[in-house]
Amino acid sequence: MTDPQPVTLRDLRKPDDFAEVAALLSAADPDWPLTAEMMATWDEAHDPALYRRERVAEQGGRIVGVSHVGHDDFAFEDWRYFGRLVVHPDARRRGVGTALYDDAFAALRERGAQDLRTMLSDQDEDAPGRAFLAARGYVRTWDRYESRLHTADADLGAFDDLMAAVAADGVELRPVADLAGDPERNRRLWELDWRLFQDVPMGQTLTRRSFESWVKQELDDPTFSHELSFVALRPDVNDPETGPYVGYSTLMSNPAGFFVIGMTGVRREDRGRGVAKALKVAAMRALAAAGGGEIRTFNDPPNKAMLGMNRALGFRRGPTRSRYELHLDPVTGEHRPVPVPAEMA
């Protein structure tokens, strides 16, 4: 029997490696495929002020694993890092994951990391990953529920009364594309996005991205649909930060043909009036008119109002994705206990 070929690690080469790495990631998670173009876009949108380290594992002349670790721009602390490690399904149980993990872990510990985080689903294909994390002391600390709906299965005419009531209340629902003539559109959406995200129960303290980073990562992302993302306006409102914008809902496309809701929210003053639900219906109707498709969304368990709204719209629960954490002592590098919310214990 011949010995297996050695595993070698090196830095990710951009953009040369993007196509091969995208194919690897898609093979490992076929439900959420990626393309080289998507990787290039996200790389360009990365905030250069934040640390990141991207490595690949090669075996037999092909990339068989990839690791990406760096600061979390959604919940930034200099000592907190978020990472992802993926090994091609046909290259597992050969030490590839261990080599990549040890390489990344050593680099982060040298930087004084105190909090390491990652995400995995509850699906069978992620069972090896969950066991890998458990063996290294990671603890599941938070869940995110995925829900799905296909416009072909939705009775979109059932919401006529809702849409009429929202319009009668003085709210206009307009696609983001229709607001391109507003010179303040991007900044108003940035302000509204930050205001709304602070009310999303995500189990962590969020940090604000710069205006430039937000526009690159959101509105300028090629997957962002300006025609299927909607803004709720009250023409008689002139908020100093958001103007007449009181809510919005976004849709992003995936190369596999489905769409993903990035954010749906309404300012506090306009909640309880059906505006958020109407925003989603407007997007669903626009998508149906454009040919239809599947929509996916994520919600946190404490966000019972949004979970109930999605059920009423016809969304059905799919996989759960969970956050796993490892805490380290800043001096010794030894593991520290990870506080777990009561509902997760």
Secondary structure, DSSP 4 states (H G I P E B T S, - for coil): -PPPPPPEEEEPPTTTTHHHHHHHHHHH-TTS---HHHHHHHHHHS-TTS-EEEEEEEETTEEEEEEEEEE-SSS--TTEEEEEEEE-GGG-SSSHHHHHHHHHHHHHHHTT--EEEEEEESSGGGHHHHHHHHHTT-EEEEEEEEEEEEGGG--GGGGHHHHHHHHHTT-EEEEGGGGTT-TTHHHHHHHHHHHHHTTS--SS---PPPHHHHHHHTTTSTTB-TTT-EEEE-TT--BTTTBTEEEEEEEEE-TTS-EEEEEEEE-GGGTTSSHHHHHHHHHHHHHHHTT--EEEEEE-TT-HHHHHHHHHHT-EEEEEEEEEEEEE-TTT--EEPPP--GGG-
